[in-house]
Amino acid sequence: MSEPTEPQAAPGQTRGGPGDGPPRATGTTRERILRAAADLVGELGVGAITTRAVSERAGVNNALVHYHFGTKGALIVEALVADMGDWMAEPERTLADATSVGAGGAAQVRWLAGLDPEDPRTRILVELTAEALRDRAMLPVVSGALRDFREGLKPTLAALAPGASAEEIDGLAVVLAALLDGLAFHRMLEPDLDLEPAASVLARWLHAPDDHEPPSDEPASEAESRNRPGPEDHREPRHDGPHDDQERTQE
């Protein structure tokens, strides 16, 4: 089957579509359709999307949408998963620039705080999650994307915490991924939510084995020395009883 041809706009005109957004002038036809679908989902929600609206936003023939993706459902899944992958790439880069697990978690929260909670692309994460719960066929696709995100965090976490076991690295990846998702939802519901206290807490309290710990051949810190039990801490406790009372009376 040959690919349908795209309609040509009249000289001086630009094709547009629902949502008052411009069509994508660059990229392949497939990429333009995917971008248009993701943008419309962010603006209007999954339920309001039609293939005709997508084709008009992308500036292509409606037949091209069906040619490349078959159904609206297949288009929505691919568009949202691809967009979620783009959204999750930045937290991976942010973590890679950190010097510790806690600093990396704090940097990720601060990155999220810098996003506009009204940005349609932030809404896509919520739409994708909700659609996966409604349509069980989408569930493995979405959960697979989340697994890929966690897997992408693990090499950096292992480098930041060389003393951590594989199981501990798995746990850290789950915590950080769930933290970002949860905070993104909270900010959409409460746009004025201040995330700086959360970032500060992570920087202070989120640690992994050997995270910020000196090598074993270095002397312990003064705080560790103060907390180390001394000889007086090993004395047998005194137990008072009737015999002790008699001795104190005689004294």
Salt bridges, closest charged atoms under 4 A:
GLU3 OE2 - HIS68 NE2 3.72
GLU6 OE1 - ARG32 NH2 3.45
ASP39 OD2 - ARG24 NH2 2.02
ASP39 OD1 - ARG35 NH2 3.00
GLU43 OE1 - ARG57 NH2 3.07
GLU78 OE1 - ARG30 NH2 2.86
ASP83 OD1 - ARG35 NH2 2.61
ASP83 OD1 - ARG121 NH2 3.19
ASP86 OD2 - ARG121 NH2 4.00
GLU90 OE1 - ARG93 NH2 2.72
GLU127 OE2 - ARG123 NH2 3.12
GLU131 OE1 - ARG134 NH2 2.63
GLU151 OE2 - LYS154 NZ 2.75
ASP170 OD1 - LYS154 NZ 2.74
GLU196 OE2 - ARG110 NH2 2.76
ASP211 OD2 - HIS207 ND1 3.54
ASP240 OD1 - ARG238 NE 3.45
ASP240 OD1 - ARG248 NH1 3.73
ASP245 OD1 - ARG248 NH2 2.48
GLU247 OE2 - HIS243 NE2 2.84
